[in-house]
Amino acid sequence: MRILVTGSNGQLGQQFKNNVYNSDHEFFFTDENDLDITEKKEILDYVTIYKIELIINCAAYTNVNDAETNKRQAIKVNIDAVRNLVEVCEEKKIKMIHFSTDYVYNSNNLNPINEDSNINPTNYYGISKREGEKIIEKSASDSIIIRTSWLYSMYGNNFVKTMIKKGEKGEKIYVINDQFGCPTYSKDLVDCTLNIIISNKLNKYRVYNFSNEGYTNWYDFTKKIFELKKISCDVVPVDSNSYETTVTRPKFSVTDKSRIKDIFNVKIRRWDEALEEFIVNYQ
Ligand SMILES: NC(=O)c1ccc[n+]([C@@H]2O[C@H](COP(=O)([O-])OP(=O)(O)OC[C@H]3O[C@@H](n4cnc5c(N)ncnc54)[C@H](OP(=O)(O)O)[C@@H]3O)[C@@H](O)[C@H]2O)c1
């Protein structure tokens, strides 16, 4: 298959570049300079010239804090550009794999969240990602949405890299201990996505959860990062009420991955096992 990856300078996009070196498929990696997904004509021209059969959309506006004040840009990339992609997919009969976030949920109970659980995003990033999902849900093309969470990788900025930097400076670090969620090593998400492509079952369900198995909170996550990286520094647990932020995040965002495991026959390792592999390879 001829596969276009958008937003390929981001965390997930770079991970795709890294993981597909021995794939049978032909990949076309584009960043915003090569292909701006807010321009429908650019997408249409690109997929026509390169005879694209599947789009993996890694492009997004992902700054959760800034999305509260820069709603216009969040709308442009997370909603309007998704509409562009969907329209092109429909016109050219192209399939699409799109990524979204657990922040579309916001569960009030302590049960793992499956794909049919209550949708109720509490911040504007989550709202914009949900609006993008809705366009895909209504689409006539074979497209799926993978909702992931707490993504980290060797690339770009993410929580794990930030904590390592702070820890190595010996800073005293205050970390929230009352928000629970599931870390995702981008390598595992990309491998799972490649399995989905091979299975050719993009028409079964629209939405899938994916993260590593198990769950943690930001404080315990940080402690585990430092234990594995052998960093000793002062980590202080704080509750989210005493942490100044303009953005509301869900308290218990633990997702149920049964659907993706069952349909695509994928095994998912625990978050701490994946983190250990990441830390071993992180310089
Ligand atoms: N990171 C997380 O913790 C997390 C959690 C849950 C879900 N997700 C979802 O997972 C997906 C991948 O996230 P990520 O962490 O890899 O994001 P990322 O590192 O921010 O990468 C997104 C990429 O999209 C590019 N982009 C922005 N506007 C574009 C445009 N108009 N046309 C083409 N490219 C554009 C960005 O370029 P610039 O940097 O130059 O703007 C960036 O390279 C996203 O859908 C995100 O919502 C992420």
The ligand as an SDF file (V2000), in Angstrom:
LIG
                    3D

 48 52  0  0  0  0  0  0  0  0999 V2000
    1.0550   13.7940   23.1670 N   0  0  0  0  0  0  0  0  0  0  0  0
    0.1440   13.1870   23.9090 C   0  0  0  0  0  0  0  0  0  0  0  0
    0.2930   12.9780   25.1260 O   0  0  0  0  0  0  0  0  0  0  0  0
   -1.1350   12.7120   23.2640 C   0  0  0  0  0  0  0  0  0  0  0  0
   -2.1090   12.1710   24.0920 C   0  0  0  0  0  0  0  0  0  0  0  0
   -3.2810   11.7350   23.5140 C   0  0  0  0  0  0  0  0  0  0  0  0
   -3.4650   11.8380   22.1620 C   0  0  0  0  0  0  0  0  0  0  0  0
   -2.5210   12.3870   21.3670 N   0  0  0  0  0  0  0  0  0  0  0  0
   -2.7860   12.5000   19.9300 C   0  0  0  0  0  0  0  0  0  0  0  0
   -1.8170   11.7590   19.2270 O   0  0  0  0  0  0  0  0  0  0  0  0
   -1.5240   12.3830   17.9800 C   0  0  0  0  0  0  0  0  0  0  0  0
   -0.0340   12.6060   17.8300 C   0  0  0  0  0  0  0  0  0  0  0  0
    0.4080   13.4420   18.8900 O   0  0  0  0  0  0  0  0  0  0  0  0
    1.9340   13.8820   19.0220 P   0  0  0  0  0  0  0  0  0  0  0  0
    2.2630   13.8920   20.4580 O   0  0  0  0  0  0  0  0  0  0  0  0
    2.7680   13.1290   18.0670 O   0  0  0  0  0  0  0  0  0  0  0  0
    1.8050   15.4030   18.5490 O   0  0  0  0  0  0  0  0  0  0  0  0
    2.9480   16.4250   18.1610 P   0  0  0  0  0  0  0  0  0  0  0  0
    4.2680   15.9240   18.6010 O   0  0  0  0  0  0  0  0  0  0  0  0
    2.4870   17.7660   18.6010 O   0  0  0  0  0  0  0  0  0  0  0  0
    2.9300   16.3730   16.5610 O   0  0  0  0  0  0  0  0  0  0  0  0
    1.9050   16.9430   15.8010 C   0  0  0  0  0  0  0  0  0  0  0  0
    2.5480   17.3750   14.4930 C   0  0  0  0  0  0  0  0  0  0  0  0
    1.5160   17.9500   13.6640 O   0  0  0  0  0  0  0  0  0  0  0  0
    2.1060   19.0480   12.9900 C   0  0  0  0  0  0  0  0  0  0  0  0
    1.1050   19.9690   12.4640 N   0  0  0  0  0  0  0  0  0  0  0  0
    0.4380   20.9540   13.1170 C   0  0  0  0  0  0  0  0  0  0  0  0
   -0.3730   21.6150   12.2440 N   0  0  0  0  0  0  0  0  0  0  0  0
   -0.2090   21.0110   11.0400 C   0  0  0  0  0  0  0  0  0  0  0  0
   -0.7350   21.2440    9.7470 C   0  0  0  0  0  0  0  0  0  0  0  0
   -1.6070   22.2280    9.5270 N   0  0  0  0  0  0  0  0  0  0  0  0
   -0.3710   20.4450    8.7280 N   0  0  0  0  0  0  0  0  0  0  0  0
    0.5250   19.4600    8.9270 C   0  0  0  0  0  0  0  0  0  0  0  0
    1.0940   19.2080   10.1210 N   0  0  0  0  0  0  0  0  0  0  0  0
    0.7310   19.9690   11.1600 C   0  0  0  0  0  0  0  0  0  0  0  0
    2.9650   19.6920   14.0540 C   0  0  0  0  0  0  0  0  0  0  0  0
    3.9070   20.5560   13.4610 O   0  0  0  0  0  0  0  0  0  0  0  0
    4.4290   21.8220   14.3290 P   0  0  0  0  0  0  0  0  0  0  0  0
    5.0260   21.2650   15.5660 O   0  0  0  0  0  0  0  0  0  0  0  0
    5.3980   22.4440   13.3820 O   0  0  0  0  0  0  0  0  0  0  0  0
    3.2200   22.6620   14.5830 O   0  0  0  0  0  0  0  0  0  0  0  0
    3.6220   18.4610   14.6800 C   0  0  0  0  0  0  0  0  0  0  0  0
    4.8070   18.1070   13.9800 O   0  0  0  0  0  0  0  0  0  0  0  0
   -2.3650   13.6580   17.9540 C   0  0  0  0  0  0  0  0  0  0  0  0
   -3.5470   13.4250   17.2440 O   0  0  0  0  0  0  0  0  0  0  0  0
   -2.6820   13.9090   19.4100 C   0  0  0  0  0  0  0  0  0  0  0  0
   -3.8910   14.6320   19.5600 O   0  0  0  0  0  0  0  0  0  0  0  0
   -1.3460   12.8300   21.8930 C   0  0  0  0  0  0  0  0  0  0  0  0
  1  2  1  0
  2  3  2  0
  2  4  1  0
  4  5  1  0
  4 48  2  0
  5  6  2  0
  6  7  1  0
  7  8  2  0
  8  9  1  0
  8 48  1  0
  9 10  1  0
  9 46  1  0
 10 11  1  0
 11 12  1  0
 11 44  1  0
 12 13  1  0
 13 14  1  0
 14 15  2  0
 14 16  1  0
 14 17  1  0
 17 18  1  0
 18 19  2  0
 18 20  1  0
 18 21  1  0
 21 22  1  0
 22 23  1  0
 23 24  1  0
 23 42  1  0
 24 25  1  0
 25 26  1  0
 25 36  1  0
 26 27  1  0
 26 35  1  0
 27 28  2  0
 28 29  1  0
 29 30  1  0
 29 35  2  0
 30 31  1  0
 30 32  2  0
 32 33  1  0
 33 34  2  0
 34 35  1  0
 36 37  1  0
 36 42  1  0
 37 38  1  0
 38 39  2  0
 38 40  1  0
 38 41  1  0
 42 43  1  0
 44 45  1  0
 44 46  1  0
 46 47  1  0
M  CHG  2   8   1  16  -1
M  END
$$$$
